[in-house]
Amino acid sequence: MPRYAFIAAVLIAMLPSAPSFAVSPKDKMATCKFGADDQKLQGVARSNFMKKCMSNKDDPRGSGAGGGAVAVPPPPKQ
């Protein structure tokens, strides 16, 4: 039994303390620059894109202002 406790402790200690999907600011800047270059943005449009891209908001779903979305009610409580 002590052997299993030791193995469990070692495995728990090996878990990462930060999420594995965390991105460094340098990586995020490179991704944002790539997106701006890919869209061939220049001037004010590029700076607005970079500000929005570099902001700490990380919402892959977007703002929801697309128009075609339908609100889905939550499931009933049991």
MARLUM-341427 format. One record per atom (N, C-alpha, C): residue number from 1; residue in one letter; chain; x, y, z. Coordinates in pm, 1 decimal. Example, Ala and Ser with C-alpha at 12.3 -4.5 7.8 and 13.67 -1.06 7.14 Angstrom:
# residues 2
PT   n res chain       c1       c2       c3
PT   1   A     A   1319.0   -569.0    780.0
PT   1   A     A   1230.0   -450.0    780.0
PT   1   A     A   1320.0   -330.0    780.0
PT   2   S     A   1285.0   -225.0    708.0
PT   2   S     A   1367.0   -106.0    714.0
PT   2   S     A   1290.0      3.0    787.0
//
This chain:
# residues 78
PT   n res chain       c1       c2       c3
PT   1   M     A     80.7   -119.6      0.0
PT   1   M     A      0.0      0.0      0.0
PT   1   M     A     85.6    126.8      0.0
PT   2   P     A    195.3    134.3     77.1
PT   2   P     A    277.8    254.9     74.4
PT   2   P     A    335.6    282.6    -64.9
PT   3   R     A    358.1    175.4   -139.6
PT   3   R     A    411.9    192.7   -273.7
PT   3   R     A    312.0    269.0   -361.2
PT   4   Y     A    182.8    237.5   -350.7
PT   4   Y     A     81.0    306.5   -429.4
PT   4   Y     A     66.0    452.4   -386.2
PT   5   A     A     79.2    477.6   -258.2
PT   5   A     A     72.3    615.1   -208.7
PT   5   A     A    189.3    696.8   -262.3
PT   6   F     A    306.9    635.9   -267.8
PT   6   F     A    424.1    704.8   -320.7
PT   6   F     A    406.8    734.1   -469.4
PT   7   I     A    358.6    637.8   -544.5
PT   7   I     A    337.0    656.8   -688.1
PT   7   I     A    232.4    766.3   -711.0
PT   8   A     A    125.8    765.0   -632.5
PT   8   A     A     22.3    868.3   -645.9
PT   8   A     A     79.1   1006.9   -614.4
PT   9   A     A    162.8   1016.3   -512.1
PT   9   A     A    223.0   1144.3   -475.7
PT   9   A     A    314.5   1195.0   -586.8
PT  10   V     A    389.5   1106.3   -647.5
PT  10   V     A    479.0   1145.1   -757.0
PT  10   V     A    397.2   1192.8   -876.3
PT  11   L     A    290.5   1122.9   -909.1
PT  11   L     A    207.1   1162.9  -1022.8
PT  11   L     A    140.2   1298.1   -998.5
PT  12   I     A     94.0   1322.0   -878.4
PT  12   I     A     30.7   1450.2   -846.2
PT  12   I     A    133.3   1563.2   -853.0
PT  13   A     A    255.0   1537.1   -808.2
PT  13   A     A    360.0   1638.6   -812.4
PT  13   A     A    398.7   1672.9   -955.6
PT  14   M     A    377.9   1580.8  -1048.4
PT  14   M     A    413.9   1603.7  -1187.4
PT  14   M     A    308.1   1683.7  -1262.7
PT  15   L     A    189.4   1703.4  -1205.1
PT  15   L     A     86.3   1779.7  -1273.3
PT  15   L     A    130.3   1924.8  -1289.0
PT  16   P     A     99.5   1984.1  -1403.1
PT  16   P     A    141.1   2124.0  -1421.9
PT  16   P     A     60.7   2216.7  -1331.6
PT  17   S     A    126.4   2320.3  -1282.4
PT  17   S     A     57.8   2414.4  -1194.6
PT  17   S     A    -18.7   2518.8  -1275.0
PT  18   A     A     19.9   2543.1  -1399.3
PT  18   A     A    -49.1   2638.6  -1485.8
PT  18   A     A   -122.2   2561.0  -1594.6
PT  19   P     A   -228.2   2617.4  -1648.4
PT  19   P     A   -298.8   2549.5  -1756.8
PT  19   P     A   -205.6   2526.7  -1875.7
PT  20   S     A   -222.8   2416.8  -1944.1
PT  20   S     A   -135.9   2385.9  -2055.9
PT  20   S     A   -166.4   2471.7  -2177.5
PT  21   F     A   -280.7   2540.0  -2178.1
PT  21   F     A   -316.1   2623.0  -2292.1
PT  21   F     A   -273.4   2767.6  -2273.6
PT  22   A     A   -200.9   2798.1  -2166.3
PT  22   A     A   -156.2   2934.1  -2140.9
PT  22   A     A    -54.6   2975.2  -2247.5
PT  23   V     A    -63.2   3100.2  -2291.3
PT  23   V     A     23.9   3150.7  -2396.3
PT  23   V     A    103.0   3267.7  -2340.0
PT  24   S     A    230.7   3270.3  -2369.7
PT  24   S     A    312.8   3381.7  -2323.6
PT  24   S     A    279.1   3506.3  -2405.8
PT  25   P     A    304.4   3625.7  -2351.6
PT  25   P     A    278.1   3748.7  -2427.5
PT  25   P     A    354.0   3753.7  -2560.1
PT  26   K     A    474.5   3697.8  -2562.5
PT  26   K     A    553.6   3696.9  -2685.9
PT  26   K     A    485.4   3610.7  -2792.7
PT  27   D     A    434.1   3493.7  -2752.5
PT  27   D     A    363.8   3405.9  -2846.4
PT  27   D     A    234.4   3470.8  -2895.2
PT  28   K     A    164.1   3537.0  -2803.2
PT  28   K     A     38.5   3601.9  -2840.0
PT  28   K     A     64.3   3714.9  -2939.2
PT  29   M     A    171.0   3792.3  -2916.9
PT  29   M     A    206.2   3901.0  -3008.5
PT  29   M     A    235.9   3846.2  -3147.1
PT  30   A     A    308.5   3735.4  -3154.2
PT  30   A     A    340.8   3675.2  -3283.4
PT  30   A     A    213.0   3629.3  -3353.8
PT  31   T     A    120.6   3571.5  -3279.2
PT  31   T     A     -5.8   3526.0  -3337.7
PT  31   T     A    -87.9   3644.1  -3387.7
PT  32   C     A    -93.5   3751.6  -3309.0
PT  32   C     A   -169.5   3870.0  -3349.4
PT  32   C     A   -108.2   3935.1  -3472.5
PT  33   K     A     24.6   3943.8  -3477.4
PT  33   K     A     90.9   4000.8  -3595.0
PT  33   K     A     62.5   3916.3  -3719.0
PT  34   F     A     65.0   3784.4  -3701.8
PT  34   F     A     34.9   3695.8  -3814.1
PT  34   F     A   -107.0   3720.2  -3864.4
PT  35   G     A   -202.6   3734.6  -3771.0
PT  35   G     A   -341.1   3760.3  -3810.6
PT  35   G     A   -356.2   3892.7  -3882.9
PT  36   A     A   -287.3   3996.1  -3835.7
PT  36   A     A   -293.8   4127.1  -3900.7
PT  36   A     A   -229.7   4121.8  -4038.9
PT  37   D     A   -117.3   4051.9  -4050.9
PT  37   D     A    -51.5   4038.4  -4180.8
PT  37   D     A   -137.1   3957.0  -4276.5
PT  38   D     A   -199.3   3851.9  -4226.1
PT  38   D     A   -282.6   3765.2  -4309.3
PT  38   D     A   -401.7   3842.5  -4365.8
PT  39   Q     A   -456.3   3934.6  -4286.8
PT  39   Q     A   -569.7   4014.8  -4332.8
PT  39   Q     A   -524.7   4140.9  -4406.8
PT  40   K     A   -392.5   4159.0  -4418.7
PT  40   K     A   -333.8   4274.7  -4487.4
PT  40   K     A   -385.1   4406.0  -4429.2
PT  41   L     A   -389.2   4414.2  -4294.8
PT  41   L     A   -436.7   4533.7  -4227.2
PT  41   L     A   -325.2   4636.5  -4216.6
PT  42   Q     A   -361.5   4764.4  -4227.9
PT  42   Q     A   -264.8   4872.7  -4215.4
PT  42   Q     A   -329.4   4988.2  -4141.8
PT  43   G     A   -245.2   5071.6  -4081.0
PT  43   G     A   -291.0   5193.5  -4017.1
PT  43   G     A   -379.7   5168.8  -3897.1
PT  44   V     A   -490.5   5244.1  -3890.8
PT  44   V     A   -581.4   5239.0  -3777.1
PT  44   V     A   -645.5   5100.4  -3763.9
PT  45   A     A   -681.0   5039.3  -3875.7
PT  45   A     A   -743.3   4906.9  -3870.7
PT  45   A     A   -648.4   4805.5  -3807.2
PT  46   R     A   -519.0   4815.4  -3841.9
PT  46   R     A   -420.2   4722.5  -3784.7
PT  46   R     A   -403.2   4746.8  -3635.3
PT  47   S     A   -394.0   4874.3  -3594.8
PT  47   S     A   -375.0   4903.0  -3452.8
PT  47   S     A   -497.5   4862.3  -3371.1
PT  48   N     A   -616.7   4882.0  -3425.6
PT  48   N     A   -737.9   4837.9  -3354.9
PT  48   N     A   -742.2   4685.9  -3343.4
PT  49   F     A   -703.5   4617.8  -3449.9
PT  49   F     A   -699.1   4471.4  -3447.3
PT  49   F     A   -598.8   4421.9  -3343.5
PT  50   M     A   -480.6   4484.8  -3340.5
PT  50   M     A   -376.4   4443.0  -3246.7
PT  50   M     A   -419.9   4467.6  -3102.7
PT  51   K     A   -484.5   4582.4  -3075.0
PT  51   K     A   -532.0   4610.0  -2939.7
PT  51   K     A   -633.7   4505.3  -2895.9
PT  52   K     A   -727.0   4473.7  -2983.8
PT  52   K     A   -830.6   4375.8  -2950.8
PT  52   K     A   -769.1   4236.7  -2934.0
PT  53   C     A   -676.0   4202.9  -3020.6
PT  53   C     A   -612.3   4070.7  -3016.2
PT  53   C     A   -527.3   4054.5  -2891.0
PT  54   M     A   -455.7   4158.6  -2851.7
PT  54   M     A   -365.9   4150.0  -2736.8
PT  54   M     A   -436.9   4169.2  -2603.1
PT  55   S     A   -564.3   4205.8  -2605.7
PT  55   S     A   -635.5   4224.2  -2479.5
PT  55   S     A   -644.5   4091.3  -2406.6
PT  56   N     A   -667.5   4097.0  -2277.7
PT  56   N     A   -672.3   3975.7  -2196.7
PT  56   N     A   -800.3   3897.2  -2215.9
PT  57   K     A   -896.4   3952.3  -2286.2
PT  57   K     A  -1020.5   3879.6  -2310.1
PT  57   K     A   -991.3   3766.3  -2407.3
PT  58   D     A  -1026.3   3648.2  -2368.9
PT  58   D     A  -1001.0   3529.7  -2450.9
PT  58   D     A  -1132.5   3456.3  -2468.6
PT  59   D     A  -1213.4   3503.5  -2561.9
PT  59   D     A  -1345.1   3445.9  -2584.0
PT  59   D     A  -1352.6   3390.6  -2725.5
PT  60   P     A  -1328.7   3260.5  -2744.7
PT  60   P     A  -1327.9   3204.0  -2879.4
PT  60   P     A  -1464.5   3206.1  -2946.3
PT  61   R     A  -1571.4   3231.2  -2869.4
PT  61   R     A  -1704.7   3232.4  -2927.7
PT  61   R     A  -1738.2   3364.3  -2993.5
PT  62   G     A  -1662.2   3467.6  -2969.2
PT  62   G     A  -1691.5   3598.7  -3024.9
PT  62   G     A  -1785.7   3674.9  -2935.4
PT  63   S     A  -1831.0   3789.4  -2985.1
PT  63   S     A  -1912.0   3878.8  -2903.1
PT  63   S     A  -2057.8   3836.7  -2897.0
PT  64   G     A  -2103.8   3755.2  -2989.6
PT  64   G     A  -2243.8   3714.4  -2990.7
PT  64   G     A  -2332.4   3811.5  -3065.3
PT  65   A     A  -2274.9   3913.8  -3125.6
PT  65   A     A  -2352.6   4013.5  -3197.8
PT  65   A     A  -2369.0   3975.4  -3344.7
PT  66   G     A  -2342.6   3852.3  -3378.7
PT  66   G     A  -2350.2   3808.0  -3517.2
PT  66   G     A  -2490.1   3807.1  -3573.7
PT  67   G     A  -2590.6   3795.4  -3491.4
PT  67   G     A  -2728.0   3803.3  -3537.8
PT  67   G     A  -2796.0   3669.0  -3553.8
PT  68   G     A  -2725.8   3566.4  -3597.8
PT  68   G     A  -2789.8   3439.7  -3626.9
PT  68   G     A  -2805.1   3347.8  -3507.0
PT  69   A     A  -2758.3   3389.4  -3393.3
PT  69   A     A  -2762.2   3303.0  -3275.6
PT  69   A     A  -2900.5   3302.7  -3212.7
PT  70   V     A  -2939.0   3188.2  -3162.7
PT  70   V     A  -3067.0   3172.7  -3094.4
PT  70   V     A  -3038.4   3136.0  -2949.8
PT  71   A     A  -3103.6   3204.1  -2857.9
PT  71   A     A  -3083.0   3174.8  -2716.6
PT  71   A     A  -3144.4   3039.5  -2682.5
PT  72   V     A  -3069.6   2958.0  -2612.0
PT  72   V     A  -3115.4   2825.7  -2570.5
PT  72   V     A  -3140.1   2830.8  -2420.7
PT  73   P     A  -3260.4   2796.3  -2378.9
PT  73   P     A  -3288.9   2801.6  -2234.4
PT  73   P     A  -3210.9   2693.1  -2160.7
PT  74   P     A  -3179.1   2715.9  -2033.8
PT  74   P     A  -3106.8   2613.5  -1957.9
PT  74   P     A  -3196.0   2492.7  -1936.0
PT  75   P     A  -3135.8   2376.9  -1914.8
PT  75   P     A  -3215.0   2255.6  -1892.9
PT  75   P     A  -3296.8   2269.9  -1762.2
PT  76   P     A  -3411.4   2205.0  -1756.9
PT  76   P     A  -3494.1   2215.0  -1636.0
PT  76   P     A  -3426.3   2147.7  -1517.9
PT  77   K     A  -3447.3   2205.9  -1400.6
PT  77   K     A  -3390.0   2148.6  -1278.0
PT  77   K     A  -3473.4   2028.7  -1235.5
PT  78   Q     A  -3406.7   1929.9  -1184.1
PT  78   Q     A  -3477.9   1808.2  -1144.1
PT  78   Q     A  -3492.0   1798.7   -996.0
//
